[in-house]
Amino acid sequence: MSSILYLVTRVVKSDPTILALGEQLTLKHAHDKGRYAFIHNQLLERGRLVCELRKDTEHVISDLASCINPIHFDRILVATRELCGFIPGTNTYATPSLALKVGHGLKKCAYILKGRAIAACDELLITQVSRYLELNDMQWTGMISFNALRMEKKNTITMIPLSEDVKRLVDHLKDAINSSKAELEEEATNKSAFSSLQQSLLSLLVVFNRRRCGEVSKMLLTDVQGMHSSYNLAQELETNGVERKC
């Protein structure tokens, strides 16, 4: 583990607001293990911001909660720009997506802090966080988000494949599936053929549904079995001359 990652990890583990965010995200996404990496990154991003804020030796920053204060809003803007590689001459970011994530993450933490203050009937803290959120809504877009979002849209290039290329890919995947099936029929313990069959089927499903591979990989065996039942029923109805209704 690098020294920077070790420092950020220590900040995350010792910061009550960041831990509360982690608990909230875990409760929300506990059913989906594929989101664990997302939660991990969310916490590290908050920890990196705190580490960046602590570089300002004129003001002592103990945790993230102490930053969520309108008095420190300008310092948060500076720290965010430093963290995301802001280039003043061109108003661009080295990592514009991180600039957007920092803004969303700070608002989540601010609402967590406000909820805690309401539960404790801490009127001073409620006022402080409310004013921070108001200031954030007024200035964050113009100071951070606008240029970051502009760069994100500029960097996003949508390439639409030609129909003949899609057909060529589908034909190749079907050939690979048939080849793997033939190998498994000869030798059921052929791990290489089984792995190739899995990858080819996953790729074919992604192309067919135009979905991300993560969504298709979460399909359950019961989903596949239900699909076969529906397909067999449709075939039986057609065989008996019953017209299907769309």
Buried (B, 14 or more C-beta within 10 A) or exposed (E): EEEEEEBBBEBBEEBEBBBBBBEBBEEEBEEEEEBEEEBEEBBBBBBBBBBBBBEBEEEEBEBBBBBBBBEBBEBBBBBBBBBBEBEEEEEBBEBBBBBBBBBEBBBBBBBBBBBBBEEEEBEEBBEBBBBBBEBBEEBBBEBBBEBBBBBBEEEEEEEEEEEEEEEEBBEEBEEBBEBBEEBBEEEEEBEEBBEBBEBBBBBBBBBEEEEEEEEBEEEEEEEEEEEEEEEEEEEEEEEEEEEEEE
